[in-house]
Amino acid sequence: MEIRVREAGNIKILDFAGKLDTGTSPEAETAISKVLESGCNKLIINLKGIEYVSSSGLRVFLITVKKLAALNGQLKICQPSEVVSEILDISGFSTILDVRDSEEEALSAMQL
Amino acid sequence: MRTLRDRYSTNEQLRAQAAAMRSAANGIIITDINGIVKWVNPAFTNLTGYEFNEIIGHSLKILNSGSQDPNFFRDMWAKILSGEVWQDEVVNRRKDGSLYTEEMTITPIRDRKGKISQFVAIKHDISERKRLEQIVRSAHERMEGELNVARDIQMSMLPLKFPAFPDREDIDVYAKLIAAREVGGDFYDFYFIDEENFCFVIGDVSGKGVPAALFMAVTKALIKASSTNEMSTARILSHVNNEISRDNDNNMFITVFIGILNTTTGYLVYTNAGHNPPYILKKGGGVVKLPELHGLVIGAFPGIEYKETVIQINRGDAVFTYTDGVTEAQNVEGKLYSDNRLLKLLEKELFDNCKVQVDRVLNDVISYEDGAIQADDITALSLHFREQTADSVVDYLFTSITNDLGNIGKLTDKFEEFAVKHDIPAEIKQKINIVFDELLSNTISYAYPDKFVHEIEIKIRFYKEKLIVTIMDDGSPYNPFDRTSPDITLGFEDREIGGLGVHIVKLLVDEYSYEYKKQVKKNITTFKKHI
């Protein structure tokens, strides 16, 4: 998978592309850890380029939510594909993640 | 010079003849033209119980048992009155009332003017011969009965219900065995080993009769038992041969052709153990012989390692197999039907369906024999790998990975390519890749307590409107679908990932199933996704 990190003020936006599954989630986990270690506690993960997410990917989201809660931070997920939305729904993750249709929405939902 | 006859005076001759008639073992009667007895010899009395004085002046009707048709005597009279000799078997009644069978010859005697004036009847008691004939006949009938039992055994072991697989549109099969008068040892069999592998067998036991029928029964059962989990025809026959030849005191043997057709891939694996070469009838015409022999006849020597050949046949192609009862059928002149005549017949007419094909060949053989005695069983079996139907696989992807998490991506890449090739919608493709990730990561992470490399087989079958995927692994027996779904309403603090993957799988696919195949020690996980 491909991961790019952008900044919008004190918010860091991670663009994920490819598949988020057993093979790639360690990579995603490492990238997120680095961002958190840099002192950032406001994170947006843009899933625009993500084809699908398996439970390994969901695990990465869960870990990130828990870490950010400890840091008093926030996580927004945006632009999931239809299939990814379906996965988030059937796994119940849409109730514990703040999922937004667009990046703008995610940005404006971020409490500064 | 005087002749012998001249020396032998008429008087002497008559006396000698009278003595001969008196002492003859056969009953001799002289009657007048109306059948009234004028003279009988002592043998007549011995035969019938009637003394000379009791019978003289009476009609021979006194012996009538009533067993004969009234026309019988009418015909007899017509014949002897016309001057001809009459001979037949007659059931008569003795004086004591008992019946006996005699062979009677009546010769009309003419007087000097040439008019029939007397009859000489000679009676020969054949009751004993009749009794022996009856014994032989009933022994023969008993033997026939046993042969019929053997033939019944033979026939009852064969699949005789056609169409054999009415719910399979991709396979048609038809077979027919015409038993010789004496039971021969032909047999055939066919069955699905599993959903996709179709096994068919044809064979011919050396010898005839009850032993051949029993030998056939044993061989057929062994082949079926050996093929329950075996896709190698070479290994099946090697095993069967060892079993059969071990205690083969009768030195019987059997020729066998066995084939297994994979109905997904069209791969036909076959082994020929001394049997007549089958033919592939190509769709649209053309006949290809399968000439290979992969080993000796079954039952001759233990320890033979049979070989096998694999070819790929196309949908629409058919296979035609037969026994030597076809090619070695003889006409009245003793000429063989021959391989050549069979080949010409197969080449001449386009394959229509299995029944038509089998009947065409067998009818040709029967008409060739043209009433000559059928010396051997005649058997033909035809298999048709039918063209694309709603039921048949459009394409397939059979692959495998070893138990390393990093290999799941190799599978999903391959499936990606396959999905693109067949325009499978992206959504379906992504969901199936998620399912692969969930199921395989579970297996690779938890199914192998050892550190060895294990192979996981994945078979993807693409039908017109569905995908069916089978995953086979040799890990610890474990049904992933037994796992209860996690509580997906909990807050993130209490959420767990365990079990979530299978929960997702169950919701993404349309059908799923699991079984553990003990014989091969494999977990078989299958899921279906409609497109």
Boltz contact constraints between the chains, C-beta under 6 A:
constraints:
  - contact:
      token1: [A, 21]
      token2: [B, 437]
      max_distance: 6.0
  - contact:
      token1: [A, 22]
      token2: [B, 405]
      max_distance: 6.0
  - contact:
      token1: [A, 22]
      token2: [B, 408]
      max_distance: 6.0
  - contact:
      token1: [A, 22]
      token2: [B, 437]
      max_distance: 6.0
  - contact:
      token1: [A, 22]
      token2: [B, 441]
      max_distance: 6.0
  - contact:
      token1: [A, 23]
      token2: [B, 408]
      max_distance: 6.0
  - contact:
      token1: [A, 23]
      token2: [B, 409]
      max_distance: 6.0
  - contact:
      token1: [A, 51]
      token2: [B, 430]
      max_distance: 6.0
  - contact:
      token1: [A, 52]
      token2: [B, 430]
      max_distance: 6.0
  - contact:
      token1: [A, 52]
      token2: [B, 434]
      max_distance: 6.0
  - contact:
      token1: [A, 54]
      token2: [B, 434]
      max_distance: 6.0
  - contact:
      token1: [A, 54]
      token2: [B, 437]
      max_distance: 6.0
  - contact:
      token1: [A, 54]
      token2: [B, 438]
      max_distance: 6.0
  - contact:
      token1: [A, 55]
      token2: [B, 438]
      max_distance: 6.0
  - contact:
      token1: [A, 55]
      token2: [B, 500]
      max_distance: 6.0
  - contact:
      token1: [A, 55]
      token2: [B, 501]
      max_distance: 6.0
  - contact:
      token1: [A, 55]
      token2: [B, 504]
      max_distance: 6.0
  - contact:
      token1: [A, 59]
      token2: [B, 497]
      max_distance: 6.0
  - contact:
      token1: [A, 62]
      token2: [B, 495]
      max_distance: 6.0
  - contact:
      token1: [A, 65]
      token2: [B, 492]
      max_distance: 6.0
  - contact:
      token1: [A, 83]
      token2: [B, 427]
      max_distance: 6.0
  - contact:
      token1: [A, 83]
      token2: [B, 430]
      max_distance: 6.0
  - contact:
      token1: [A, 90]
      token2: [B, 507]
      max_distance: 6.0
  - contact:
      token1: [A, 91]
      token2: [B, 500]
      max_distance: 6.0
  - contact:
      token1: [A, 92]
      token2: [B, 488]
      max_distance: 6.0
  - contact:
      token1: [A, 96]
      token2: [B, 492]
      max_distance: 6.0
